[in-house]
């Protein structure tokens, strides 16, 4: 038997990091088993679907390494509508489903409760198909449905607690439960690896598989992804869009490494490992069923490690979208003709050690490409205090006559200026840094001055001195 897994997102918004985690787990499992990864777009909710969301899914999968052409699909659930309706008809004709025209208010009136489920009123009334009549599955009265799950063991659901659920709406359109089952049957899916939130639907879907005379797939429900408050990640509340992380400057390798750790860990006391190790060591049955905490701070640390591990040339290439404002990345504060590739290459190794995300490259190097620095007024107020004007005067005088404009000479010269005032280098260089870069933090000052050059550096220091008059 060839293993066939599927990833079946809905094109109704940005691509969720939890969905990306499930896609990667399906992808690796299929690869390990010599199987097939199927992409199915569940697009039957026409009111919420947009073509650009589908393209967003394909693009996001490309980014994390599940590239177009390497999987089967994409298929679209809407293209299988005929099979969905045919399956509903078979269930009705075999007596496994019946029609019902009860409204929610009817059920509440009979049961006296808004919380009680459907009471089976039309089970044996022989109501035929008709406008406004929903088709309900006839759940067995006795016994239990056992879901054999690779991660969760054998969750057992008493059939008497499962209401006769709707499988087709009053207009004849099948609901998600039935459409999902029929699609998996049609596509020969052997293993369903998906998020824990779908587990409550699984006994109903397994009953549908049985009723349609097909052996159910192997189930595996991976843990729900939660925030720091242990709440399920929400699009409305949390930062969950994979696209947002990509545009902020997270590397694909760091993201997929981190996502695979949400519920699983490689051998040994390590977390940052080559993708080849993850592909080799990942075992679906070893996934921890407990909720998995999506820790953005930890992800940032991961990403910083991945950035620092890049060869410098690759780091320079990776920064280009933020340096040029390509795609959906916001343009930098300088004009294209102001950018100096040679100057950037000179400071790139220094910047590389300081970034957690690639978008941070812009505030680290903008001083190199602007006619004057973008002054952080809070930094100015904090730094330019009594004595700063005189210190700048001395630094300007010393730098003007400096024979060699290199980082080592600049540092020793400024140390001497500070020593004359009883100041350590940190206190001495602070006003110079703000005058030249506009900020109190950034790349090493003396290397920055070297790359910026004598005239531009002195011009900025003189302008800062005039502001202090």
C-alpha positions in Angstrom: 0.0 0.0 0.0 1.3 3.4 -1.0 1.0 5.9 1.9 -1.0 8.9 0.8 -1.3 11.9 3.1 -3.0 15.2 2.5 -2.9 18.8 3.6 -6.3 20.5 3.1 -6.3 24.2 4.0 -9.2 26.6 3.3 -8.3 29.7 1.3 -9.9 32.1 3.7 -7.0 34.2 5.1 -3.3 34.3 5.7 -1.5 31.0 6.1 -1.5 30.0 9.8 1.7 28.8 11.4 -0.2 25.9 12.9 -1.2 24.8 9.4 2.4 25.2 8.3 3.5 22.8 11.1 0.9 20.2 10.0 2.0 20.5 6.4 5.6 19.9 7.3 4.7 16.8 9.4 2.6 15.4 6.6 5.4 16.1 4.1 8.1 14.4 6.2 5.9 11.4 7.0 5.1 10.9 3.3 8.8 11.2 2.4 9.8 8.7 5.1 7.3 6.2 3.9 8.0 6.6 0.2 4.5 8.0 -0.1 2.6 10.9 -1.7 1.8 14.3 -0.3 -1.5 15.6 -1.7 -2.6 19.3 -1.5 -6.3 19.9 -1.5 -7.8 23.4 -1.3 -11.1 23.2 0.6 -12.8 26.0 -1.2 -16.5 25.2 -0.9 -17.1 28.3 1.3 -17.4 30.6 -1.8 -18.4 33.7 0.3 -15.1 33.7 2.1 -12.7 32.3 -0.5 -10.4 34.5 -2.6 -8.0 33.5 -5.4 -5.2 35.4 -3.7 -5.5 33.3 -0.6 -5.0 30.2 -2.6 -1.9 31.7 -4.2 -0.8 32.7 -0.7 -1.0 29.0 0.4 1.1 27.8 -2.5 3.7 30.6 -2.0 3.9 29.8 1.8 4.4 26.1 1.1 7.1 27.0 -1.4 8.9 29.1 1.2 9.0 26.4 3.8 10.3 23.9 1.3 7.2 22.1 0.0 7.6 23.3 -3.6 5.2 23.3 -6.4 5.6 20.2 -8.6 6.9 18.1 -5.8 3.4 17.1 -4.6 0.1 15.9 -6.1 -2.4 18.7 -6.7 -3.5 21.2 -5.8 -7.0 19.8 -6.1 -10.1 21.9 -5.3 -12.9 20.5 -3.1 -15.5 22.4 -5.1 -14.6 20.2 -8.2 -15.8 17.1 -6.3 -19.3 18.4 -5.5 -20.9 15.7 -7.6 -19.2 13.0 -5.6 -20.3 14.7 -2.4 -24.0 14.7 -3.4 -23.8 11.1 -4.7 -22.4 9.9 -1.4 -25.2 11.7 0.5 -27.8 10.0 -1.8 -26.2 6.6 -1.2 -26.4 7.1 2.6 -30.1 8.1 2.3 -31.0 5.2 0.0 -29.2 2.7 2.3 -31.2 3.9 5.4 -28.1 5.4 7.0 -29.4 8.9 6.7 -32.9 10.6 6.8 -34.4 13.9 6.1 -35.4 16.4 8.7 -37.1 19.8 8.5 -36.7 20.8 12.2 -35.5 24.3 13.0 -33.3 25.0 16.0 -36.3 26.6 17.6 -38.3 23.4 17.1 -35.7 21.3 18.8 -35.4 23.8 21.7 -39.2 23.8 22.1 -39.3 20.0 22.4 -36.3 19.6 24.6 -36.8 22.7 26.7 -33.0 23.5 26.4 -30.9 25.5 24.0 -27.9 23.3 24.9 -29.3 19.9 24.2 -28.5 18.5 20.8 -30.9 17.2 18.2 -33.4 14.7 19.6 -33.9 12.4 16.6 -37.5 13.5 16.1 -37.6 12.6 12.4 -35.6 9.4 12.6 -38.6 7.1 11.8 -41.1 9.5 10.3 -40.1 8.6 6.7 -39.8 12.2 5.6 -38.6 12.4 2.0 -36.3 14.9 0.3 -37.6 18.4 -0.2 -36.8 22.1 -0.1 -35.4 23.2 3.3 -35.0 19.6 4.5 -31.6 18.7 5.9 -30.1 15.2 5.6 -29.0 13.8 8.9 -26.8 10.7 9.5 -28.4 8.0 11.6 -25.9 7.4 14.4 -26.0 3.9 15.9 -28.0 3.8 19.2 -25.5 1.5 21.0 -21.9 0.7 21.2 -18.9 3.1 20.8 -16.7 4.4 18.1 -13.0 3.8 18.8 -10.6 6.1 17.0 -7.2 4.5 16.7 -4.8 7.4 16.7 -1.0 7.2 16.3 -0.5 10.0 18.8 -3.4 9.7 21.2 -3.9 6.0 21.6 -7.6 4.9 21.3 -10.0 7.7 22.2 -13.4 6.1 22.6 -16.7 7.9 22.0 -20.1 6.5 23.1 -22.4 6.5 20.1 -25.4 7.5 22.3 -23.7 10.8 23.0 -23.2 11.6 19.3 -26.3 13.3 17.9 -27.7 12.5 14.4 -25.6 15.1 12.7 -26.3 17.0 9.5 -24.4 15.8 6.4 -26.3 17.9 3.8 -28.0 21.2 4.2 -31.5 22.2 3.3 -30.3 23.3 -0.2 -28.7 19.9 -0.8 -25.1 21.0 -0.4 -23.0 18.6 1.7 -21.4 19.9 4.9 -17.7 19.8 5.7 -17.9 16.4 7.5 -19.2 14.5 4.5 -17.2 16.4 1.9 -14.0 15.9 3.8 -14.6 12.1 4.0 -15.6 11.7 0.4 -12.6 13.7 -0.8 -10.2 11.5 1.2 -11.9 8.4 -0.2 -11.7 9.7 -3.7 -8.1 10.6 -3.4 -7.1 7.4 -1.7 -5.8 9.0 1.5 -4.4 6.4 3.8 -3.2 8.7 6.7 -4.9 11.8 8.1 -2.4 13.9 10.0 -4.1 17.0 11.3 -4.6 19.3 14.3 -6.1 18.1 17.6 -9.0 20.5 17.1 -10.5 18.1 14.5 -10.5 15.2 17.0 -14.2 15.8 18.1 -15.3 15.4 14.4 -13.3 12.2 13.9 -15.9 9.7 15.4 -18.5 11.2 13.1 -16.2 10.9 10.1 -15.2 7.4 11.0 -18.9 6.5 11.1 -19.3 7.9 7.7 -16.4 5.9 6.3 -17.9 2.7 7.8 -21.4 3.6 6.4 -19.9 4.2 2.9 -18.2 0.8 3.1 -14.6 2.0 3.1 -11.9 1.3 5.7 -11.1 4.5 7.6 -7.6 6.0 7.3 -5.0 5.9 10.0 -5.6 8.9 12.3 -3.0 11.1 13.9 -4.0 14.3 15.7 -1.1 16.6 16.4 -1.2 18.9 19.4 -2.9 22.3 19.3 -0.6 25.3 19.1 -1.1 27.8 22.0 0.2 31.2 23.0 1.9 32.2 26.3 -1.4 32.1 28.1 -1.9 28.6 26.9 -4.8 29.7 24.6 -5.2 28.3 21.2 -3.4 30.6 18.7 -6.0 32.9 17.2 -5.9 35.0 14.0 -7.8 37.8 15.8 -5.5 37.9 18.8 -2.1 36.4 18.0 0.6 36.9 15.4 -0.1 33.7 13.4 0.4 34.5 9.7 3.4 32.8 8.2 3.6 35.6 5.6 4.1 38.2 8.4 7.1 36.3 9.7 8.5 36.0 6.2 8.1 39.7 5.6 9.7 40.5 9.0 12.8 38.7 7.9 12.6 35.2 9.4 14.6 32.6 7.4 12.7 29.6 6.0 15.1 27.2 7.6 14.7 28.7 11.0 11.0 28.7 10.8 10.6 25.1 9.7 13.1 23.9 12.2 11.2 25.7 15.0 7.7 24.6 13.7 8.9 20.9 13.8 9.7 21.3 17.5 6.1 22.1 18.4 5.3 18.8 19.9 8.5 16.9 19.0 12.2 17.0 19.6 15.3 15.5 17.9 17.6 13.2 19.8 20.0 14.6 22.3 20.1 17.9 24.1 19.7 20.0 20.9 17.0 21.9 19.1 18.8 23.7 16.2 19.6 20.8 13.8 20.0 20.4 10.0 16.8 19.7 8.2 18.3 16.4 7.1 18.4 15.3 10.7 14.8 16.2 11.2 13.8 14.3 8.1 15.6 11.3 9.4 14.7 11.3 13.1 11.1 12.6 13.1 8.6 10.0 14.2 4.9 10.7 14.2 4.2 8.3 17.0 6.7 10.2 19.2 4.8 13.5 18.9 3.7 14.7 22.4 -0.1 15.1 22.6 0.1 18.0 25.0 -0.5 21.6 23.7 2.6 23.1 22.1 3.6 26.6 23.0 4.5 28.9 20.1 7.2 31.1 21.7 8.0 34.0 19.5 11.0 35.0 21.6 12.5 31.6 21.2 11.8 31.7 17.4 13.6 35.0 17.2 16.6 33.5 19.0 16.5 30.6 16.5 16.4 33.0 13.6 19.3 34.9 15.0 21.4 31.7 15.1 20.4 30.9 11.5 21.3 34.4 10.4 24.8 34.2 12.0 25.4 30.8 10.4 25.0 32.1 6.9 28.0 32.7 4.7 28.5 36.5 4.5 27.7 36.5 0.7 24.4 34.6 1.4 23.6 37.1 4.2 24.1 40.0 1.9 21.8 38.4 -0.7 19.2 37.6 2.0 19.1 41.3 3.0 18.4 42.6 -0.5 14.5 42.7 -0.2 14.8 45.0 2.8 17.6 47.1 1.3 15.7 47.6 -2.0 12.0 47.3 -0.9 11.1 44.5 -3.3 7.8 42.6 -3.3 5.7 43.4 -0.3 8.6 44.7 1.7 8.3 48.4 2.6 10.9 50.6 0.8 13.9 51.7 2.9 14.2 55.4 3.9 16.9 56.1 1.3 16.6 56.5 -2.5 17.9 53.7 -4.7 20.7 55.8 -6.0 21.9 56.5 -2.5 22.5 52.9 -1.7 26.2 51.9 -1.8 26.6 48.2 -2.2 30.4 48.3 -1.5 29.8 50.2 1.8 27.1 47.7 2.8 29.4 44.7 2.0 32.0 46.3 4.3 29.6 46.4 7.3 27.6 43.3 6.5 29.7 41.0 8.8 29.3 43.4 11.7 25.5 43.6 11.1 25.1 39.9 10.7 26.1 39.3 14.3 23.5 41.7 15.6 20.2 40.8 13.8 17.4 38.6 15.1 15.4 39.2 11.9 16.5 40.5 8.6 14.3 43.6 8.7 16.5 44.9 11.4 19.2 45.6 8.8 17.6 48.9 7.8 17.9 50.8 11.1 21.4 49.3 11.5 22.7 50.7 8.2 20.5 53.6 7.2 23.1 56.1 8.4 25.4 55.0 5.6 23.0 55.9 2.8 21.2 59.0 4.0 22.5 62.6 3.5 22.0 63.1 7.3 21.1 60.6 10.0 17.6 59.9 11.2 17.9 61.3 14.8 16.2 59.4 17.5 15.1 62.3 19.6 14.8 60.3 22.8 18.4 59.1 22.3 19.5 62.7 21.6 17.9 64.0 24.8 19.4 61.2 26.9 22.9 61.5 25.4 23.5 65.2 24.6 23.9 66.6 28.1 26.2 69.1 29.8 29.7 68.6 28.4 28.7 67.0 25.2 29.3 70.2 23.1 32.9 70.5 24.4 33.5 66.8 23.9 32.4 67.0 20.3 34.6 70.0 19.8 37.6 68.1 21.0 36.7 65.0 19.0 36.2 67.0 15.8 39.6 68.7 16.3 41.3 65.4 16.9 39.6 63.7 14.0 40.4 66.5 11.6 44.1 66.0 11.9 44.0 62.2 12.1 46.6 60.8 9.7 44.9 57.4 9.1 41.1 57.2 9.0 40.7 53.6 10.2 38.8 52.0 13.1 41.9 51.4 15.3 43.2 55.0 14.9 39.7 56.4 15.5 39.3 54.4 18.7 42.6 55.3 20.2 42.1 59.0 19.4 38.7 59.1 21.0 40.0 57.2 24.0 42.6 59.9 24.5 39.9 62.7 24.2 37.9 61.0 26.9 40.9 60.4 29.1 41.6 64.1 29.2 38.2 64.5 30.8 38.4 61.5 33.1 35.8 59.6 30.9 35.8 56.0 29.9 35.4 55.2 26.2 31.7 54.3 26.6 30.8 57.7 27.9 33.1 59.5 25.4 31.8 57.8 22.3 28.0 58.1 23.1 27.6 61.7 21.7 29.7 60.9 18.7 27.5 57.8 17.9 24.3 59.8 18.2 25.8 62.7 16.0 26.9 60.3 13.3 24.2 57.5 13.3 21.3 59.1 15.1 21.0 56.3 17.7 22.6 55.1 20.9 22.9 51.5 19.7 24.0 50.0 16.4 27.0 48.7 14.6 30.5 49.2 16.2 31.1 52.9 16.1 34.7 53.0 14.8 34.1 50.6 12.0 31.1 52.6 11.1 33.1 55.9 11.0 35.7 54.2 8.8 33.2 53.1 6.2 31.2 56.4 6.4 34.4 58.3 5.7 36.2 61.4 7.2 34.2 64.1 5.5 30.7 62.7 6.1 31.5 61.8 9.7 32.9 65.3 10.5 30.0 67.0 8.7 27.5 65.2 11.0 29.6 65.9 14.1 29.7 69.6 13.3 25.9 69.7 12.6 25.3 68.1 16.0 27.6 70.6 17.6 25.7 73.5 16.1 22.4 72.1 17.4 23.9 72.2 20.9 24.6 75.9 20.7 
